[in-house]
Amino acid sequence: MGHVDLSLTQPCDQQRMHRGPSAIKRALAATLRLAGDQRGATAVEYGFILALIVIAIMASVAGLAEKTTSMWNDLSSSVTAVLNPPSRNGP
C-alpha cells in the first residue's frame, strides 16, 4: 500500500526536459527573424521623425507663448494708463 507508481510522471518530466531546448531554439529563431525584419526599423524611423516634429512644435509654442505674454502685458499697461491717467495737479 505504501508503493507509489512514478511511471506516469516520467513522461511528463521527459517532455518538459525535451521542450526546454526547443523553446530556446524557437525564441532564438524569433529573435533572429525580428533582427532581420525591416518593418521594425521603418517604425523606429517614423518614431524618430514624429519625435522631432513634436520637439519643433513645442519650441514654436514656447516662443509664441513668450511673444503672446509680452503682447498681453503691453496691452494691460496701455489700458491701465488710459483708465488711470496721471494727475495734472502735481507740484
N, CA and C atoms as a LAMMPS dump frame, in Angstrom:
ITEM: TIMESTEP
0
ITEM: NUMBER OF ATOMS
273
ITEM: BOX BOUNDS ff ff ff
-5.0000000000000000e+02 5.0000000000000000e+02
-5.0000000000000000e+02 5.0000000000000000e+02
-5.0000000000000000e+02 5.0000000000000000e+02
ITEM: ATOMS id mol type element x y z
1 1 1 N 0.818 -1.184 0
2 1 2 C 0 0 0
3 1 3 C 0.873 1.262 0
4 2 1 N 2.081 1.193 0.475
5 2 2 C 2.933 2.346 0.556
6 2 3 C 3.687 2.619 -0.743
7 3 1 N 3.548 1.762 -1.749
8 3 2 C 4.269 1.919 -3.005
9 3 3 C 3.526 2.904 -3.917
10 4 1 N 4.263 3.877 -4.473
11 4 2 C 3.685 4.848 -5.387
12 4 3 C 4.265 4.595 -6.769
13 5 1 N 3.411 4.483 -7.752
14 5 2 C 3.865 4.24 -9.121
15 5 3 C 4.243 5.575 -9.767
16 6 1 N 5.521 5.776 -10.033
17 6 2 C 6.013 7.011 -10.629
18 6 3 C 6.113 6.93 -12.147
19 7 1 N 5.741 5.827 -12.705
20 7 2 C 5.88 5.659 -14.146
21 7 3 C 4.982 6.627 -14.92
22 8 1 N 3.899 7.082 -14.317
23 8 2 C 3.001 8.015 -15.005
24 8 3 C 3.59 9.424 -15.055
25 9 1 N 4.445 9.744 -14.116
26 9 2 C 5.002 11.1 -14.09
27 9 3 C 6.266 11.224 -14.925
28 10 1 N 6.913 10.125 -15.252
29 10 2 C 8.142 10.205 -16.026
30 10 3 C 7.944 10.802 -17.414
31 11 1 N 6.928 10.428 -18.181
32 11 2 C 6.781 11.043 -19.499
33 11 3 C 6.608 12.56 -19.424
34 12 1 N 5.914 13.047 -18.408
35 12 2 C 5.744 14.49 -18.268
36 12 3 C 7.082 15.162 -18.024
37 13 1 N 7.894 14.568 -17.155
38 13 2 C 9.203 15.137 -16.878
39 13 3 C 10.082 15.099 -18.125
40 14 1 N 9.996 13.997 -18.883
41 14 2 C 10.796 13.887 -20.089
42 14 3 C 10.322 14.904 -21.133
43 15 1 N 9.018 15.091 -21.24
44 15 2 C 8.502 16.065 -22.198
45 15 3 C 8.946 17.467 -21.815
46 16 1 N 8.907 17.785 -20.536
47 16 2 C 9.31 19.105 -20.082
48 16 3 C 10.78 19.334 -20.379
49 17 1 N 11.624 18.314 -20.177
50 17 2 C 13.043 18.459 -20.447
51 17 3 C 13.287 18.559 -21.952
52 18 1 N 12.506 17.831 -22.739
53 18 2 C 12.676 17.88 -24.188
54 18 3 C 12.183 19.218 -24.747
55 19 1 N 11.14 19.762 -24.164
56 19 2 C 10.562 21.004 -24.648
57 19 3 C 11.474 22.193 -24.353
58 20 1 N 12.31 22.132 -23.325
59 20 2 C 13.182 23.24 -22.958
60 20 3 C 14.101 23.696 -24.069
61 21 1 N 14.933 22.832 -24.621
62 21 2 C 15.834 23.283 -25.679
63 21 3 C 15.085 23.766 -26.928
64 22 1 N 13.991 23.118 -27.29
65 22 2 C 13.279 23.558 -28.483
66 22 3 C 12.624 24.918 -28.246
67 23 1 N 12.219 25.191 -27.019
68 23 2 C 11.669 26.514 -26.712
69 23 3 C 12.75 27.574 -26.845
70 24 1 N 13.947 27.256 -26.435
71 24 2 C 15.068 28.187 -26.571
72 24 3 C 15.378 28.404 -28.049
73 25 1 N 15.361 27.303 -28.823
74 25 2 C 15.608 27.426 -30.258
75 25 3 C 14.532 28.276 -30.922
76 26 1 N 13.279 28.081 -30.528
77 26 2 C 12.192 28.895 -31.101
78 26 3 C 12.363 30.359 -30.735
79 27 1 N 12.745 30.648 -29.5
80 27 2 C 12.956 32.036 -29.082
81 27 3 C 14.125 32.656 -29.842
82 28 1 N 15.184 31.896 -30.031
83 28 2 C 16.335 32.39 -30.788
84 28 3 C 15.95 32.644 -32.241
85 29 1 N 15.176 31.735 -32.83
86 29 2 C 14.737 31.908 -34.214
87 29 3 C 13.841 33.143 -34.339
88 30 1 N 12.959 33.353 -33.379
89 30 2 C 12.096 34.541 -33.409
90 30 3 C 12.921 35.813 -33.263
91 31 1 N 13.931 35.779 -32.417
92 31 2 C 14.798 36.949 -32.241
93 31 3 C 15.555 37.252 -33.525
94 32 1 N 16.052 36.229 -34.184
95 32 2 C 16.763 36.43 -35.45
96 32 3 C 15.822 36.951 -36.536
97 33 1 N 14.587 36.456 -36.558
98 33 2 C 13.61 36.971 -37.525
99 33 3 C 13.332 38.442 -37.266
100 34 1 N 13.192 38.817 -36.001
101 34 2 C 12.945 40.224 -35.67
102 34 3 C 14.128 41.098 -36.043
103 35 1 N 15.338 40.582 -35.862
104 35 2 C 16.528 41.358 -36.191
105 35 3 C 16.614 41.61 -37.693
106 36 1 N 16.129 40.685 -38.498
107 36 2 C 16.183 40.84 -39.94
108 36 3 C 14.963 41.522 -40.525
109 37 1 N 13.959 41.807 -39.708
110 37 2 C 12.72 42.411 -40.198
111 37 3 C 12.899 43.91 -40.374
112 38 1 N 12.675 44.408 -41.574
113 38 2 C 12.85 45.834 -41.87
114 38 3 C 11.647 46.667 -41.436
115 39 1 N 10.508 46.03 -41.216
116 39 2 C 9.323 46.793 -40.798
117 39 3 C 9.551 47.455 -39.453
118 40 1 N 10.243 46.8 -38.558
119 40 2 C 10.536 47.384 -37.254
120 40 3 C 11.438 48.597 -37.373
121 41 1 N 12.41 48.512 -38.262
122 41 2 C 13.324 49.639 -38.47
123 41 3 C 12.561 50.834 -39.035
124 42 1 N 11.638 50.587 -39.939
125 42 2 C 10.835 51.664 -40.509
126 42 3 C 9.973 52.304 -39.433
127 43 1 N 9.407 51.494 -38.554
128 43 2 C 8.588 52.036 -37.47
129 43 3 C 9.432 52.904 -36.545
130 44 1 N 10.648 52.481 -36.268
131 44 2 C 11.539 53.271 -35.415
132 44 3 C 11.889 54.588 -36.096
133 45 1 N 12.146 54.549 -37.407
134 45 2 C 12.447 55.777 -38.134
135 45 3 C 11.266 56.74 -38.087
136 46 1 N 10.065 56.226 -38.293
137 46 2 C 8.882 57.082 -38.197
138 46 3 C 8.73 57.641 -36.782
139 47 1 N 9.081 56.853 -35.791
140 47 2 C 9.024 57.333 -34.41
141 47 3 C 9.978 58.491 -34.173
142 48 1 N 11.196 58.376 -34.726
143 48 2 C 12.162 59.476 -34.595
144 48 3 C 11.675 60.731 -35.308
145 49 1 N 11.127 60.571 -36.494
146 49 2 C 10.6 61.724 -37.229
147 49 3 C 9.48 62.38 -36.446
148 50 1 N 8.588 61.577 -35.899
149 50 2 C 7.486 62.115 -35.102
150 50 3 C 8.015 62.838 -33.868
151 51 1 N 9.03 62.29 -33.223
152 51 2 C 9.615 62.937 -32.042
153 51 3 C 10.214 64.294 -32.412
154 52 1 N 10.895 64.372 -33.556
155 52 2 C 11.459 65.648 -33.997
156 52 3 C 10.367 66.671 -34.293
157 53 1 N 9.277 66.218 -34.892
158 53 2 C 8.153 67.123 -35.169
159 53 3 C 7.563 67.645 -33.87
160 54 1 N 7.389 66.77 -32.885
161 54 2 C 6.83 67.187 -31.591
162 54 3 C 7.764 68.193 -30.912
163 55 1 N 9.063 67.963 -30.968
164 55 2 C 10.019 68.901 -30.358
165 55 3 C 9.946 70.254 -31.046
166 56 1 N 9.828 70.259 -32.381
167 56 2 C 9.723 71.516 -33.122
168 56 3 C 8.447 72.261 -32.75
169 57 1 N 7.341 71.531 -32.616
170 57 2 C 6.077 72.165 -32.225
171 57 3 C 6.184 72.745 -30.824
172 58 1 N 6.804 72.012 -29.91
173 58 2 C 6.945 72.512 -28.538
174 58 3 C 7.801 73.779 -28.505
175 59 1 N 8.866 73.814 -29.284
176 59 2 C 9.721 75.007 -29.324
177 59 3 C 8.953 76.189 -29.912
178 60 1 N 8.163 75.934 -30.947
179 60 2 C 7.368 77.006 -31.561
180 60 3 C 6.326 77.546 -30.593
181 61 1 N 5.655 76.66 -29.895
182 61 2 C 4.634 77.087 -28.936
183 61 3 C 5.276 77.869 -27.796
184 62 1 N 6.444 77.451 -27.351
185 62 2 C 7.129 78.175 -26.274
186 62 3 C 7.49 79.585 -26.732
187 63 1 N 7.996 79.72 -27.961
188 63 2 C 8.322 81.041 -28.489
189 63 3 C 7.087 81.894 -28.677
190 64 1 N 6.011 81.298 -29.169
191 64 2 C 4.753 82.016 -29.35
192 64 3 C 4.176 82.444 -28.005
193 65 1 N 4.289 81.601 -27.004
194 65 2 C 3.77 81.937 -25.679
195 65 3 C 4.506 83.138 -25.102
196 66 1 N 5.814 83.197 -25.314
197 66 2 C 6.596 84.318 -24.807
198 66 3 C 6.154 85.622 -25.476
199 67 1 N 5.982 85.595 -26.796
200 67 2 C 5.537 86.792 -27.519
201 67 3 C 4.119 87.179 -27.126
202 68 1 N 3.249 86.204 -26.972
203 68 2 C 1.862 86.482 -26.597
204 68 3 C 1.793 87.071 -25.197
205 69 1 N 2.558 86.547 -24.276
206 69 2 C 2.584 87.075 -22.915
207 69 3 C 3.072 88.523 -22.922
208 70 1 N 4.087 88.792 -23.7
209 70 2 C 4.604 90.153 -23.816
210 70 3 C 3.539 91.077 -24.397
211 71 1 N 2.828 90.613 -25.414
212 71 2 C 1.775 91.417 -26.032
213 71 3 C 0.67 91.742 -25.023
214 72 1 N 0.23 90.751 -24.27
215 72 2 C -0.848 90.973 -23.298
216 72 3 C -0.378 91.896 -22.165
217 73 1 N 0.877 91.776 -21.769
218 73 2 C 1.401 92.675 -20.737
219 73 3 C 1.433 94.118 -21.24
220 74 1 N 1.847 94.327 -22.501
221 74 2 C 1.846 95.681 -23.087
222 74 3 C 0.434 96.229 -23.172
223 75 1 N -0.511 95.381 -23.591
224 75 2 C -1.906 95.808 -23.681
225 75 3 C -2.446 96.175 -22.303
226 76 1 N -2.132 95.386 -21.31
227 76 2 C -2.579 95.674 -19.949
228 76 3 C -2.015 97.002 -19.457
229 77 1 N -0.758 97.254 -19.748
230 77 2 C -0.145 98.527 -19.34
231 77 3 C -0.818 99.693 -20.045
232 78 1 N -1.131 99.534 -21.33
233 78 2 C -1.79 100.601 -22.091
234 78 3 C -3.186 100.884 -21.556
235 79 1 N -3.941 99.843 -21.28
236 79 2 C -5.303 100.026 -20.76
237 79 3 C -5.248 100.671 -19.381
238 80 1 N -4.325 100.236 -18.553
239 80 2 C -4.183 100.819 -17.221
240 80 3 C -3.817 102.299 -17.323
241 81 1 N -2.955 102.636 -18.256
242 81 2 C -2.551 104.035 -18.436
243 81 3 C -3.723 104.885 -18.915
244 82 1 N -4.581 104.335 -19.77
245 82 2 C -5.743 105.085 -20.262
246 82 3 C -6.775 105.248 -19.156
247 83 1 N -7.022 104.221 -18.385
248 83 2 C -8.051 104.285 -17.341
249 83 3 C -7.589 105.059 -16.123
250 84 1 N -6.311 105.089 -15.866
251 84 2 C -5.783 105.822 -14.699
252 84 3 C -4.725 106.809 -15.174
253 85 1 N -5.152 107.914 -15.771
254 85 2 C -4.15 108.88 -16.252
255 85 3 C -3.439 109.524 -15.064
256 86 1 N -2.214 109.959 -15.298
257 86 2 C -1.517 110.642 -14.195
258 86 3 C -2.213 111.96 -13.866
259 87 1 N -2.222 112.31 -12.613
260 87 2 C -2.904 113.548 -12.199
261 87 3 C -2.107 114.767 -12.636
262 88 1 N -2.835 115.831 -13.039
263 88 2 C -2.176 117.044 -13.52
264 88 3 C -2.052 118.079 -12.401
265 89 1 N -2.482 117.726 -11.241
266 89 2 C -2.429 118.652 -10.118
267 89 3 C -1.12 118.55 -9.364
268 90 1 N -0.096 118.092 -10.019
269 90 2 C 1.191 117.891 -9.381
270 90 3 C 1.825 119.2 -8.97
271 91 1 N 2.977 119.153 -8.355
272 91 2 C 3.616 120.369 -7.869
273 91 3 C 4.049 121.358 -8.899
